[in-house]
Amino acid sequence: MSSEPPVDPEDVRAAQVDRVRIEEEMEQSYIDYAMSVIAGRALPDVRDGLKPVHRRILYAMHEMGVTSNTSHRKSSSVVGETMGDYHPHGDQAIYDTLVNMAQEFSMRYPLVDGQGNFGSMDGDPAAAPRYTEARMADIAEELLADIEKDTVDFSANYDDRLTEPDVLPAAYPNLLVNGSTGIAVGMSTKVPPHNLGEVIDATIELIDDPDATVADLMEHVKGPDFPTGANIVGRNSVREAYTTGRGRVRVRAEMEIEEYDNDRERIVVTELPYQENKARIVERIAEDVNEGIIEGIADLRDESDREGVRVVIELKRGANVEVVKNQLLEHHLESTFGVINLALVDGQPKVLTLKETLEHYIDHRKEVVTRRSQFDLDEAEDRAHILEGRLKALENVEDVVETIRESEDRDAARTALRNTFEFSEEQAEHIVRMQLGSLTSMEAAEIEEEYEDVQARIERLNEILDSEQELLDVIKTELREIKEKYDDDRRTGFVEDTGTVTHEDLIPEEESVVVLSEDDYIKRMPAADFRAQNRGGKGIIGADLKEGDRVSSVFLASTHDYLLCFTDKGRVYQLKTYQVPEMGRTARGKSAVNVLDLDGDEELTAVVNCADLTGEEYLTMVTEGGYVKRTAGDEFDNIFSTGIRAITLEDGDALVDVEVTDGGRNLVIGTRDGMAIRFDESEVRAMGRTARGVRGIKLTGDDRVAGVAAIDEDEHDWVLTVTENGYGKRTDLDEYRTQSRNGKGLIDIKTNERNGRVCAVEAVTFGDHLFAMSADGQIMRTRVEDISTIGRNTMGVTVMDLDEGDAVAAIDVLPAERVSAERSAEESAAEGSADDAE
């Protein structure tokens, strides 16, 4: 007999090794892990709205008998039972979940009735579990109702000692009522809480009309109903969330305006957006006030108590309450709740619409009520069978007693009863164990009555099981009972969506002086910082320039103005005044590249307010070389961040000034050497942006254009001329006779060693204020009427007293109506400051 060769152990081990591709193994392992997290930890089930840890805590309390009508138990006891029997994870995770279910500011309808410190809206943690106590809230018991009646499937717990429910019967749609938040692998869920009564009404609507649309259901479910109240901004985002399963709902704090202490105002915050930390909000508001980000707040304090939120924000007298409110909303008191209605459907994650969510819940309740009815029917039929046996025994009571008495033991008695009277085994067992007292006539009447009741119950249960409509009627009846017992008023309201709060809404509207230097430093300052003084003054410091830098441009604008900024190179940029950093008078400014994308050799030469432009307005431009051009304002509607071309310039020419005209004005072009020409703007036909224009004035020698004034005889009284050495004059309009363009013009002002060359010309009227800024950073503000009115071809008077080597760099005029508005605002602020001082 031949012997088999010995088997090499290494060959055996090698045969047991499976060869797999590592990327396939890693992919499958990761998918297994992800699904474990998705199904076993992070996502709620669409049927009961609970994640496993919530379900296990409630079931553990149910098994412990810690219900709403028992005394509280130590939280550590509940955590221990849950961890030991059902949830093999850390006790801190279980306790955190228990705490969350007990917090009235976290759950719309808390599922745990806590006793002790369970944290606060300020982010304070709950006390340790050994110090707190808990029991089930009464509404939580509705989630577990009838769980003993085979209404849901059970699975083995982690160590196969016990079983736990895969889902709870859930007598109401808890996923929508209390919402859910969770982060799984590659997905997350964020379902907002809702009002119980509204959700139940929508569920009943869908039961009655399975073809109901989301819009129909929204007649009942108005939107999320957060436990902390507040207000949802607009309804479109809610509609999108209900229609698609995803949406971004803006939630705004509830604020009230109160008057106190001699008409001072304060903002009182009474409700905060959901899941916001109140203490942190108050802290951040205080920080922004200290840093000057939010202005107008005099005092801030938290007066909240057990009755509710009350954060008091007292305003300085004269502060604009709407501006402060908008600042608070943008930074602190408005948040976005990103709705992701993701839940497990048959163990798979799915994003659900409002209708789909309720449809799955209705299907669940149909199964629960069906299984419960079948369970009750089986019990009723068993009971009816026993009662039939008892009634039969009572009819033959003497023979039954005799048969039992003659039997040797109970087994023999049961057998004899079955053979003699045709009792079933269950009936015979019951009769053998009956007491003699149950054979009385009164007991017999009670059995008869009970039998009739059981038969009626069997008939009713059969109706429910045989008719889907009866089944649905039961579901609706039970939902109405839940609503009647637990429904309350909606807490979250709605406010009109007037659009996102813009940065402009947060900036007080005030006149500003904007300064730009040759080295491209820019800043803005309140015009009110510069008091009007008599002509001939030195003014006050307006910018502390670095050595070698000079002021190149100054202009006036309201903080809310949208400006067109023209450069000497013929390009135009768009700027919002509030985008310019506000700084003090002695500040240098910040780099203009953060505000305007200017080329390195470009300088601003003119600024126009976009508010002055309509479809019938023109931008009238003049160049140093004497060219003038009109272009329709609507050609400047779309301006890139890098600017667009406003005019084509010849070599050596530069754009010096721009005015808004309406087709019926006169233009006065002034030159550096003191010449001026007046002609009707209609002599300049409208041209496109890239045109060069036509000649407006003939220049002699090295003369160049200084600026242009657009005159409306109904609005203006004088032409104001200012020279670089600080001299100037007002001259009546009549002194400038109208002639054709492209002439040499007339002498406007003498330009000699004293006056220097002309800096600018402007059309002015009574009440206007002149702002003149020197190259070294001095700003002088004076009333136009303080400057003498004299004729043409004169020397003028001192407007600004300049230091040696300094010169007027630029001027701008604040119109009389804006001076009046500024004065009114200043007086209001002064009154507020005086009251604050008192």
Secondary structure as the mmCIF struct_conf table of DSSP 4:
data_model
#
loop_
_struct_conf.conf_type_id
_struct_conf.id
_struct_conf.beg_label_comp_id
_struct_conf.beg_label_asym_id
_struct_conf.beg_label_seq_id
_struct_conf.end_label_comp_id
_struct_conf.end_label_asym_id
_struct_conf.end_label_seq_id
HELX_LH_PP_P HELX_LH_PP_P1 SER A 2 ASP A 8
HELX_RH_AL_P HELX_RH_AL_P1 PRO A 9 ALA A 15
TURN_TY1_P TURN_TY1_P1 GLN A 16 GLN A 16
HELX_LH_PP_P HELX_LH_PP_P2 VAL A 17 ARG A 19
HELX_RH_AL_P HELX_RH_AL_P2 ILE A 22 VAL A 37
HELX_RH_PI_P HELX_RH_PI_P1 ILE A 38 ALA A 42
BEND BEND1 LEU A 43 LEU A 43
STRN STRN1 ASP A 45 ASP A 45
TURN_TY1_P TURN_TY1_P2 VAL A 46 ASP A 48
HELX_RH_AL_P HELX_RH_AL_P3 PRO A 52 MET A 64
TURN_TY1_P TURN_TY1_P3 GLY A 65 GLY A 65
TURN_TY1_P TURN_TY1_P4 SER A 68 ASN A 69
BEND BEND2 THR A 70 THR A 70
STRN STRN2 ARG A 73 LYS A 74
HELX_RH_AL_P HELX_RH_AL_P4 SER A 75 ASP A 85
TURN_TY1_P TURN_TY1_P5 TYR A 86 TYR A 86
BEND BEND3 HIS A 89 HIS A 89
HELX_RH_AL_P HELX_RH_AL_P5 ASP A 91 ALA A 102
TURN_TY1_P TURN_TY1_P6 GLU A 104 SER A 106
BEND BEND4 ARG A 108 TYR A 109
BEND BEND5 LEU A 111 LEU A 111
STRN STRN3 VAL A 112 GLN A 115
BEND BEND6 GLY A 116 GLY A 116
TURN_TY1_P TURN_TY1_P7 MET A 121 ASP A 122
HELX_LH_PP_P HELX_LH_PP_P3 ASP A 124 ALA A 128
TURN_TY1_P TURN_TY1_P8 PRO A 129 TYR A 131
STRN STRN4 GLU A 133 MET A 136
HELX_RH_AL_P HELX_RH_AL_P6 ASP A 138 LEU A 144
TURN_TY1_P TURN_TY1_P9 ALA A 145 ASP A 150
BEND BEND7 VAL A 152 VAL A 152
STRN STRN5 PHE A 154 ALA A 156
TURN_TY1_P TURN_TY1_P10 TYR A 158 ASP A 159
BEND BEND8 ASP A 160 LEU A 162
STRN STRN6 THR A 163 PRO A 165
BEND BEND9 ASP A 166 VAL A 167
BEND BEND10 ALA A 171 TYR A 172
HELX_RH_AL_P HELX_RH_AL_P7 ASN A 174 ASN A 178
STRN STRN7 SER A 180 ILE A 183
BEND BEND11 VAL A 185 GLY A 186
STRN STRN8 SER A 188 VAL A 191
HELX_LH_PP_P HELX_LH_PP_P4 PRO A 192 PRO A 193
HELX_RH_AL_P HELX_RH_AL_P8 LEU A 196 ASP A 208
TURN_TY1_P TURN_TY1_P11 PRO A 210 ASP A 211
HELX_RH_AL_P HELX_RH_AL_P9 VAL A 214 LEU A 217
TURN_TY1_P TURN_TY1_P12 MET A 218 HIS A 220
BEND BEND12 GLY A 223 GLY A 223
TURN_TY1_P TURN_TY1_P13 PRO A 227 THR A 228
STRN STRN9 ASN A 231 VAL A 233
BEND BEND13 ARG A 235 ARG A 235
HELX_RH_AL_P HELX_RH_AL_P10 ASN A 236 THR A 244
BEND BEND14 GLY A 245 GLY A 245
STRN STRN10 ARG A 246 ARG A 252
STRN STRN11 GLU A 254 TYR A 260
TURN_TY1_P TURN_TY1_P14 ASP A 261 ASP A 263
STRN STRN12 ARG A 264 GLU A 271
TURN_TY1_P TURN_TY1_P15 TYR A 274 GLN A 275
HELX_RH_AL_P HELX_RH_AL_P11 LYS A 278 ASN A 290
TURN_TY1_P TURN_TY1_P16 GLU A 291 GLY A 292
BEND BEND15 ILE A 293 ILE A 294
BEND BEND16 GLY A 296 GLY A 296
STRN STRN13 ILE A 297 ASP A 302
STRN STRN14 ASP A 305 ASP A 305
TURN_TY1_P TURN_TY1_P17 ARG A 306 GLU A 307
STRN STRN15 GLY A 308 GLY A 308
STRN STRN16 VAL A 311 LEU A 315
HELX_LH_PP_P HELX_LH_PP_P5 LYS A 316 LYS A 316
TURN_TY1_P TURN_TY1_P18 ARG A 317 GLY A 318
HELX_RH_AL_P HELX_RH_AL_P12 VAL A 321 LEU A 328
HELX_RH_PI_P HELX_RH_PI_P2 LEU A 329 LEU A 333
STRN STRN17 GLU A 334 ILE A 340
STRN STRN18 LEU A 342 VAL A 345
TURN_TY1_P TURN_TY1_P19 ASP A 346 GLY A 347
STRN STRN19 GLN A 348 VAL A 351
HELX_RH_AL_P HELX_RH_AL_P13 LEU A 354 GLU A 395
TURN_TY1_P TURN_TY1_P20 ASN A 396 ASN A 396
HELX_RH_AL_P HELX_RH_AL_P14 VAL A 397 GLU A 406
BEND BEND17 SER A 407 ASP A 409
HELX_RH_AL_P HELX_RH_AL_P15 ARG A 410 PHE A 421
HELX_RH_AL_P HELX_RH_AL_P16 GLU A 425 VAL A 432
TURN_TY1_P TURN_TY1_P21 ARG A 433 ARG A 433
HELX_RH_3T_P HELX_RH_3T_P1 LEU A 436 LEU A 439
BEND BEND18 THR A 440 THR A 440
HELX_RH_AL_P HELX_RH_AL_P17 SER A 441 ASP A 466
HELX_RH_AL_P HELX_RH_AL_P18 GLU A 468 TYR A 486
STRN STRN20 GLY A 493 VAL A 495
HELX_LH_PP_P HELX_LH_PP_P6 THR A 500 THR A 502
HELX_RH_3T_P HELX_RH_3T_P2 HIS A 503 LEU A 506
BEND BEND19 ILE A 507 ILE A 507
STRN STRN21 GLU A 511 SER A 517
TURN_TY1_P TURN_TY1_P22 GLU A 518 ASP A 519
STRN STRN22 TYR A 521 PRO A 526
HELX_RH_3T_P HELX_RH_3T_P3 ALA A 527 ASP A 529
BEND BEND20 PHE A 530 PHE A 530
TURN_TY1_P TURN_TY1_P23 ARG A 535 GLY A 536
STRN STRN23 GLY A 537 GLY A 537
STRN STRN24 ILE A 540 ILE A 541
HELX_LH_PP_P HELX_LH_PP_P7 LEU A 545 LYS A 546
TURN_TY1_P TURN_TY1_P24 GLU A 547 GLY A 548
STRN STRN25 VAL A 551 SER A 558
TURN_TY1_P TURN_TY1_P25 THR A 559 HIS A 560
STRN STRN26 TYR A 562 THR A 567
TURN_TY1_P TURN_TY1_P26 ASP A 568 LYS A 569
BEND BEND21 GLY A 570 GLY A 570
STRN STRN27 ARG A 571 LYS A 576
HELX_RH_3T_P HELX_RH_3T_P4 THR A 577 GLN A 579
BEND BEND22 VAL A 580 VAL A 580
HELX_LH_PP_P HELX_LH_PP_P8 PRO A 581 PRO A 581
STRN STRN28 GLU A 582 GLU A 582
TURN_TY1_P TURN_TY1_P27 ARG A 585 THR A 586
STRN STRN29 LYS A 590 SER A 591
HELX_RH_3T_P HELX_RH_3T_P5 ALA A 592 ASN A 594
TURN_TY1_P TURN_TY1_P28 VAL A 595 VAL A 595
TURN_TY1_P TURN_TY1_P29 GLY A 600 ASP A 601
STRN STRN30 LEU A 604 ASN A 609
HELX_RH_3T_P HELX_RH_3T_P6 CYS A 610 ASP A 612
TURN_TY1_P TURN_TY1_P30 GLY A 615 GLU A 616
STRN STRN31 TYR A 618 THR A 623
TURN_TY1_P TURN_TY1_P31 GLU A 624 GLY A 625
BEND BEND23 GLY A 626 GLY A 626
STRN STRN32 TYR A 627 ALA A 632
HELX_RH_3T_P HELX_RH_3T_P7 GLY A 633 PHE A 636
BEND BEND24 ASP A 637 ASN A 638
TURN_TY1_P TURN_TY1_P32 SER A 641 THR A 642
STRN STRN33 ILE A 644 ARG A 645
TURN_TY1_P TURN_TY1_P33 ASP A 651 GLY A 652
STRN STRN34 LEU A 655 THR A 661
BEND BEND25 GLY A 663 GLY A 664
STRN STRN35 ASN A 666 THR A 671
TURN_TY1_P TURN_TY1_P34 ARG A 672 ASP A 673
BEND BEND26 GLY A 674 GLY A 674
STRN STRN36 MET A 675 ASP A 680
HELX_RH_3T_P HELX_RH_3T_P8 GLU A 681 GLU A 683
BEND BEND27 VAL A 684 VAL A 684
STRN STRN37 ALA A 686 ALA A 686
TURN_TY1_P TURN_TY1_P35 ARG A 689 THR A 690
STRN STRN38 VAL A 694 ARG A 695
STRN STRN39 ILE A 697 ILE A 697
TURN_TY1_P TURN_TY1_P36 GLY A 701 ASP A 702
STRN STRN40 VAL A 705 ILE A 711
TURN_TY1_P TURN_TY1_P37 GLU A 713 GLU A 715
STRN STRN41 TRP A 718 THR A 723
TURN_TY1_P TURN_TY1_P38 GLU A 724 ASN A 725
BEND BEND28 GLY A 726 GLY A 726
STRN STRN42 TYR A 727 ASP A 732
HELX_RH_3T_P HELX_RH_3T_P9 LEU A 733 GLU A 735
BEND BEND29 TYR A 736 TYR A 736
STRN STRN43 THR A 738 THR A 738
BEND BEND30 ARG A 741 ASN A 742
STRN STRN44 GLY A 743 GLY A 743
STRN STRN45 LEU A 746 ILE A 747
STRN STRN46 ILE A 749 ILE A 749
BEND BEND31 ASN A 752 ASN A 752
TURN_TY1_P TURN_TY1_P39 GLU A 753 ASN A 755
BEND BEND32 ARG A 757 ARG A 757
STRN STRN47 VAL A 758 VAL A 764
TURN_TY1_P TURN_TY1_P40 PHE A 766 GLY A 767
STRN STRN48 HIS A 769 SER A 774
TURN_TY1_P TURN_TY1_P41 ALA A 775 ASP A 776
BEND BEND33 GLY A 777 GLY A 777
STRN STRN49 GLN A 778 ARG A 783
HELX_RH_3T_P HELX_RH_3T_P10 VAL A 784 ASP A 786
BEND BEND34 ILE A 787 ILE A 787
STRN STRN50 THR A 789 THR A 789
BEND BEND35 ARG A 792 ASN A 793
STRN STRN51 THR A 794 THR A 794
STRN STRN52 VAL A 797 THR A 798
STRN STRN53 MET A 800 MET A 800
TURN_TY1_P TURN_TY1_P42 GLU A 804 GLY A 805
STRN STRN54 VAL A 808 LEU A 814
HELX_RH_AL_P HELX_RH_AL_P19 ALA A 816 ALA A 837
#
